[in-house]
């Protein structure tokens, strides 16, 4: 199980550290309208990021996750992302 630590840099930018066998750090932007689309305001951006990284880690190691990206990029690589996260 990975340890996921999230720090808010500003209102839509976060630093996500993932510790497994290797520790990686990622800078992720979350646009408010995209977060609203995914969660309908039910959870915070931090919780959305945690769930998003859990989703990614089920599909690839943390060392394969981009170091810097916008959250919406995930759905380009994993078409089921938006459906799964919206549950």
Number of C-alpha atoms within 10 A of each C-alpha: 8 16 11 18 14 18 12 15 12 9 11 14 17 20 19 22 19 22 15 15 11 10 13 17 19 17 19 22 21 19 15 13 10 13 21 15 11 20 16 11 12 12 12 12 22 16 12 19 22 17 15 17 21 17 16 17 18 9 12 10 14 24 15 11 17 15 14 14 15 14 18 17 11 19 12 9 9 12 10 11 18 17 10 12 13 14 7
